[in-house]
Amino acid sequence: MALQITDESFNKLIAGELPVVIDFWAEWCGPCKMIGPIVEELAKEYEGKAIVGKLNVDDNPDTPLDYNIRSIPTILFFKKGELVDKHVGAAQKSLLENKLKAIL
């Protein structure tokens, strides 16, 4: 299951050794609902190799503001605290998985 990330847990989480993939989403967002199951699959398949989580932009407004998130879903990819890749909008699993594999 994808980790539920908050503004409070964000910075500590991305600073760890494992790569981190974060889905910025909202309950009312149609494309977010399409990509949600893919994010859950990636969380399960890469458990122990990467952290895959979700951050609700309505409940946690500070982090999206810090990263200039203007459209959701937006997926950010971090390695050792650094933003290394980004995808905006719905996507096929293979595209997201390739981006994740590139930072492992």
C-alpha positions in Angstrom: 0.0 0.0 0.0 1.3 3.5 -0.9 2.5 5.5 2.1 0.3 8.4 3.1 2.6 11.5 3.1 1.9 14.8 4.9 3.6 18.2 4.9 5.1 17.2 8.2 6.6 13.9 7.1 7.7 15.0 3.6 11.3 16.4 4.2 12.4 13.6 6.5 11.0 11.0 4.0 12.8 12.2 0.9 16.1 12.6 2.8 16.4 8.9 3.3 18.6 6.4 1.4 15.7 4.8 -0.6 14.4 6.5 -3.7 11.0 8.1 -3.2 8.1 8.5 -5.6 5.3 10.8 -4.5 1.9 11.1 -6.2 0.3 14.5 -5.6 -3.4 14.0 -5.8 -6.9 15.0 -4.6 -10.1 13.2 -4.0 -12.1 15.2 -6.6 -9.5 14.7 -9.4 -10.6 12.2 -12.1 -7.1 11.5 -13.6 -5.8 11.0 -10.0 -8.3 8.2 -9.6 -7.1 6.6 -12.9 -3.4 6.7 -11.8 -4.1 5.7 -8.1 -4.2 1.9 -8.7 -0.9 2.2 -10.6 0.7 4.0 -7.7 -0.6 1.3 -5.4 0.9 -1.5 -7.6 4.3 0.2 -7.7 4.2 0.6 -3.9 3.7 -3.2 -3.6 6.1 -4.3 -6.3 9.0 -2.0 -5.1 8.5 -2.4 -1.4 11.9 -2.4 0.3 13.6 -1.0 -2.9 11.8 2.4 -3.0 9.2 4.4 -1.1 6.1 5.0 -3.1 3.6 7.4 -1.5 0.7 9.7 -2.0 0.2 13.3 -0.8 -3.3 14.8 -0.8 -2.9 18.4 -1.9 -6.1 19.5 -0.2 -5.0 18.3 3.2 -1.3 19.3 2.7 -1.0 22.6 0.8 2.5 23.5 1.8 4.6 20.9 0.0 2.7 21.4 -3.4 3.4 25.1 -3.1 7.1 24.5 -2.3 7.4 22.3 -5.5 5.2 24.5 -7.7 2.6 21.8 -8.3 0.0 23.5 -10.4 -1.7 20.4 -12.0 -2.6 17.0 -10.6 -1.8 14.3 -10.7 1.9 15.1 -10.5 4.4 12.5 -9.7 7.8 13.5 -8.3 10.8 11.3 -8.1 13.5 11.9 -5.4 16.9 10.3 -4.8 18.8 11.2 -1.6 16.7 14.3 -1.1 17.0 15.7 -4.6 14.2 16.0 -7.1 15.4 14.0 -10.1 12.3 13.5 -12.3 8.7 14.6 -12.7 5.6 13.5 -14.5 2.4 15.6 -14.8 -0.9 14.0 -15.7 -2.1 10.5 -16.0 0.3 7.9 -17.4 0.7 4.2 -18.2 2.4 2.0 -15.6 5.3 1.3 -17.9 6.2 5.0 -18.1 6.2 5.5 -14.3 8.0 2.2 -13.7 10.8 3.2 -16.2 11.3 6.5 -14.3 11.4 4.6 -11.0 13.9 2.0 -12.3 16.1 4.8 -13.5 16.7 6.1 -10.0 17.1 2.7 -8.3 
